[in-house]
Amino acid sequence: MATSLSRRIFLQKAAIAGIGFSVIDPFSALAAGKHPGMKLGLVTYQWGKDWDLPTLIANCEKTGYLGVELRTEHAHKVEINLSPAQRSEVKKRFADSPVKCLGYGSNFEYHSADPAILRKNIDQTKEYIKLCKDIGASGIKVKPNDLPVSVPKEKTIAQIAASLNEIGKFALDYGQLVRVEVHGNLTQEIPNMKAIFEQVTEKNVKMCWNCNDQDLLPPGLEANFNSVKKWFGDTVHVREFNVGTYPYQELMSLFSGINYEGWILLEARTEPTDKIAAMNEQMKLFMEMLTKTK
């Protein structure tokens, strides 16, 4: 573990040094003991969607993004149609790299009032949980993903929670986490996510904070954060730190305050011409924020 961590820190330092820091040494936060272990990784939402697996791993290595959440239907083609041999090859590629495959970013959702659609989403989630185990990942990301107006809210919330409990029980047998992204129409509102998780009984089902504008609704970011923090897992989704007005510095301080040691995963939405330079820029901003956490 110590060797792996040292290698990751070395690579992150090397990657950041390559973009010419002139203001601060971002790793002074580590030396000062202010950094509780948060690490910046990548969701292959836009910036990694066109990279095959070797290119994705290589680009994450050179920029210091040493954790990655793979998205469905992207050029790296890590899907359930992979044969056992191909799954082993994906696992080996990550094992031979300092980049950790955190898991799979799926679009499975559990709000549909149609029992057949709901069952399909649950069953497909289970197939991808098997894939996550086979490729050496630690979990799958899923979504709630709506509260249909034609159904009483309480009924849909209970259905989503029951679905997550079924999936959680299944995932436990495969050593996997179920990471529930704060996402969707109405379900991205923190009180509704709280209501879902109040009915989740499986300990390996965790909440993935997702940096939505709804986080800022009254009573505000800190109060909303505190209302659900006991369910946080090991991943958080963020957008570009220098795009929009989301209070990322405050968020980093809140996570620092609970000694969060998981992954802050960049789910970038823009389309820069030079994605490597853009990744380096975001890493610089991330490390600068860590030095300012309370």
C-alpha positions in Angstrom: 0.0 0.0 0.0 2.7 2.5 1.0 4.7 1.7 -2.2 1.6 2.2 -4.4 0.7 5.5 -2.7 4.2 6.8 -3.1 4.2 5.9 -6.7 0.9 7.7 -7.2 2.2 10.8 -5.4 5.4 10.8 -7.5 3.4 10.6 -10.7 1.1 13.3 -9.7 4.0 15.6 -8.8 5.8 14.7 -12.1 2.7 15.5 -14.1 2.1 18.8 -12.4 5.7 19.8 -12.6 5.5 19.3 -16.3 3.0 22.2 -16.6 5.3 24.7 -14.8 3.9 25.7 -11.5 5.1 29.2 -10.6 2.8 30.2 -7.8 2.8 27.4 -5.2 4.0 23.9 -4.6 0.7 22.1 -4.5 2.2 19.2 -2.6 3.1 21.4 0.3 -0.4 20.6 1.5 0.7 17.0 1.9 3.8 17.9 3.8 1.8 20.2 6.1 -0.7 17.5 6.9 -3.6 19.5 5.5 -4.5 17.0 2.8 -6.7 14.2 4.1 -6.2 12.0 1.1 -8.5 13.4 -1.6 -7.3 12.5 -5.1 -8.3 13.8 -8.5 -9.4 11.2 -11.0 -11.3 11.2 -14.3 -14.8 10.2 -15.5 -14.5 9.4 -19.2 -17.6 11.5 -19.9 -16.3 13.9 -22.5 -12.5 14.1 -22.2 -11.9 10.4 -22.4 -14.7 9.2 -24.5 -12.7 9.0 -27.7 -9.6 7.2 -26.2 -9.1 3.5 -26.5 -8.1 1.8 -23.3 -4.2 2.0 -23.8 -4.5 5.7 -24.7 -6.8 6.4 -21.8 -4.5 4.8 -19.3 -1.4 6.5 -20.8 -3.1 9.9 -20.7 -4.2 9.4 -17.1 -0.6 8.4 -16.2 1.0 11.4 -17.8 -1.4 13.9 -16.1 -1.5 12.3 -12.7 -5.2 11.2 -12.8 -4.6 7.9 -11.2 -8.2 6.8 -10.8 -10.8 6.4 -13.6 -14.5 5.7 -13.9 -15.2 4.2 -17.3 -18.4 5.3 -19.1 -20.6 3.2 -21.2 -20.5 3.2 -25.0 -17.1 4.9 -25.2 -14.1 4.2 -27.3 -12.4 2.1 -24.6 -15.2 -0.5 -25.2 -15.3 -2.0 -21.8 -18.7 -3.6 -22.0 -20.4 -6.9 -20.9 -19.8 -8.4 -24.4 -16.1 -8.9 -23.5 -15.0 -12.5 -23.3 -13.4 -13.8 -20.1 -10.0 -13.5 -21.8 -10.7 -9.9 -22.8 -11.9 -9.0 -19.3 -8.6 -10.5 -17.9 -6.7 -8.3 -20.4 -8.5 -5.1 -19.2 -7.7 -6.1 -15.6 -4.0 -6.7 -16.5 -3.7 -3.4 -18.2 -4.8 -1.6 -15.1 -2.8 -3.9 -12.8 0.4 -3.0 -14.8 -0.3 0.7 -14.4 -0.5 3.1 -11.5 -4.0 4.0 -12.8 -6.8 2.4 -10.8 -10.0 1.3 -12.5 -12.6 2.6 -10.0 -15.5 1.1 -11.8 -18.1 1.6 -14.4 -20.3 4.6 -14.9 -23.6 3.2 -16.0 -27.0 4.8 -16.9 -29.1 2.3 -15.1 -32.0 3.8 -13.3 -34.8 2.6 -11.0 -37.7 5.0 -11.1 -39.8 3.6 -13.9 -43.5 2.7 -13.2 -43.3 0.0 -15.8 -42.2 -3.2 -13.9 -40.6 -4.7 -17.0 -38.4 -1.6 -17.5 -37.5 -1.6 -13.9 -36.6 -5.3 -13.9 -34.4 -4.8 -17.0 -32.5 -2.0 -15.4 -31.9 -4.1 -12.2 -30.9 -7.2 -14.2 -28.5 -5.3 -16.5 -26.9 -3.6 -13.4 -26.1 -7.1 -12.1 -24.4 -8.1 -15.3 -22.2 -5.0 -15.2 -21.4 -5.7 -11.5 -20.0 -9.0 -12.7 -18.0 -7.1 -15.3 -16.6 -4.8 -12.7 -15.4 -7.7 -10.6 -13.8 -9.3 -13.7 -11.8 -6.2 -14.6 -10.6 -5.6 -11.1 -12.8 -2.6 -10.4 -14.4 -1.7 -7.1 -17.9 -0.6 -8.0 -20.6 0.5 -10.3 -22.2 4.0 -10.6 -26.0 4.1 -11.1 -28.7 6.8 -11.0 -32.1 7.1 -9.3 -33.1 9.0 -11.9 -36.6 10.7 -11.7 -39.7 11.1 -9.6 -42.5 10.8 -12.2 -45.4 13.1 -11.5 -47.9 10.4 -12.3 -46.8 8.4 -9.3 -46.8 9.4 -5.6 -43.3 10.6 -4.7 -43.1 8.3 -1.7 -43.9 5.3 -3.8 -41.1 6.0 -6.3 -38.6 6.8 -3.5 -39.4 3.4 -1.9 -39.1 1.6 -5.2 -35.7 3.2 -5.9 -34.5 2.3 -2.4 -35.7 -1.3 -2.7 -34.0 -1.6 -6.1 -30.7 -0.3 -4.6 -31.1 -2.8 -1.7 -31.5 -5.7 -4.1 -28.5 -4.6 -6.2 -26.5 -3.9 -3.1 -27.0 -7.5 -1.8 -26.0 -8.8 -5.2 -22.9 -6.6 -5.4 -21.7 -7.6 -2.0 -21.2 -11.2 -3.2 -18.8 -9.7 -5.9 -17.0 -7.4 -3.5 -18.4 -4.3 -5.3 -19.8 -0.9 -4.2 -22.9 0.6 -5.6 -22.3 4.3 -6.1 -25.6 6.2 -6.5 -25.0 9.5 -8.4 -27.0 12.5 -7.2 -28.6 12.9 -10.6 -31.9 13.2 -12.4 -35.1 15.2 -12.5 -36.0 16.0 -8.9 -33.8 13.1 -7.6 -30.8 15.4 -7.7 -32.4 17.5 -5.0 -30.7 16.6 -1.8 -33.8 16.2 0.4 -35.1 13.6 -2.1 -31.7 11.7 -2.1 -31.8 11.8 1.6 -35.3 10.3 1.6 -34.1 7.5 -0.7 -31.0 6.7 1.5 -33.1 6.7 4.6 -34.6 3.5 3.2 -31.3 2.0 1.9 -30.2 -0.8 4.2 -27.2 -2.2 2.3 -23.9 -0.8 3.6 -22.2 -1.1 0.3 -24.7 1.3 -1.4 -23.1 4.7 -1.2 -24.0 8.2 -2.4 -21.9 10.0 -5.1 -22.1 13.8 -4.6 -22.5 15.3 -8.1 -22.1 19.1 -7.9 -25.5 20.2 -9.1 -26.9 23.7 -8.7 -29.6 22.1 -6.6 -27.0 21.5 -3.9 -27.1 25.3 -3.3 -30.9 25.5 -2.7 -32.0 26.6 0.8 -30.7 25.8 3.5 -27.5 26.0 1.4 -24.5 23.9 0.5 -23.1 23.2 4.0 -26.5 22.2 5.4 -27.3 20.1 2.4 -23.9 18.4 2.5 -24.2 17.7 6.2 -27.6 16.2 5.8 -26.3 13.3 3.6 -22.6 13.1 4.5 -23.0 9.8 6.4 -23.9 8.0 3.2 -20.9 9.2 1.1 -18.8 6.6 -0.5 -15.4 6.9 -2.2 -16.3 8.9 -5.3 -17.5 12.5 -6.0 -18.3 14.0 -9.4 -17.2 17.5 -10.2 -17.2 19.6 -13.3 -14.4 22.0 -14.5 -13.3 24.0 -11.5 -13.0 27.2 -13.5 -16.3 27.0 -15.4 -19.5 28.3 -13.8 -20.1 29.6 -10.3 -20.3 26.4 -8.2 -18.4 27.0 -4.9 -15.8 24.3 -5.3 -13.4 25.7 -2.7 -16.2 25.6 -0.1 -17.0 22.0 -1.2 -13.3 20.9 -0.9 -13.2 22.4 2.6 -16.3 20.5 3.6 -14.8 17.2 2.4 -11.6 18.1 4.1 -13.6 18.7 7.2 -14.9 15.1 7.3 -11.4 13.7 6.4 -12.6 12.4 3.1 -10.1 10.1 1.5 -11.8 9.2 -1.7 -11.7 10.2 -5.3 -12.8 13.6 -6.7 -13.6 12.6 -10.3 -13.6 15.2 -13.0 -16.7 14.8 -15.2 -15.7 17.6 -17.6 -18.4 18.9 -20.0 -16.4 21.2 -22.3 -14.5 20.2 -25.5 -11.0 21.7 -25.4 -8.8 21.2 -28.3 -5.9 20.0 -26.1 -7.4 17.7 -23.5 -4.1 16.9 -21.9 -3.4 20.6 -21.3 -6.9 20.9 -20.0 -6.4 18.0 -17.6 -3.2 19.5 -16.3 -4.9 22.8 -15.8 -7.7 21.2 -13.7 -5.1 19.2 -11.7 -3.3 22.5 -10.9 -6.6 24.1 -9.7 -7.5 21.1 -7.6 -4.1 21.0 -5.8 -4.3 24.8 -5.2 -7.7 24.3 -3.6 -6.4 21.6 -1.3 -3.8 24.0 0.1 -6.6 26.3 1.1 -8.9 23.8 2.7 -9.8 24.6 6.3 
